[in-house]
Amino acid sequence: MATEETDPSAWRDPVLGPARKLDLPGGSILCHDVGSGPVIVFLHGLLVNANLWRKLVALLKDDFRCVVPDLPIGSHLLPLPDDAGNGPHSVAELAADLIEQLDLEDVTIVGNDSGGA
């Protein structure tokens, strides 16, 4: 896996919290999880990553638990298996699997662009 020292594309704003690797049925993704309180899952769109939400997370993390995955739709760091899908249905399944694996309940989902699809 690339690090900030070897690959500048690996940079994620520290406000998002440390990245955690989640091994989901559809493949492994990185996920940031910061704050406490009611849960908000932020889903970005095509060709961006978790950094899209950095300013909003900075405003909300004191009152909410902000879960921010790097979805495999353009600017992610972990490759999916060769046989994994990365279309809208597959990405939706990854998001559902993430919610299940983290045992989240009463989740608010905030999506942008194709992350909202």
Disulfide bonds with the S-S distance in Angstrom:
none
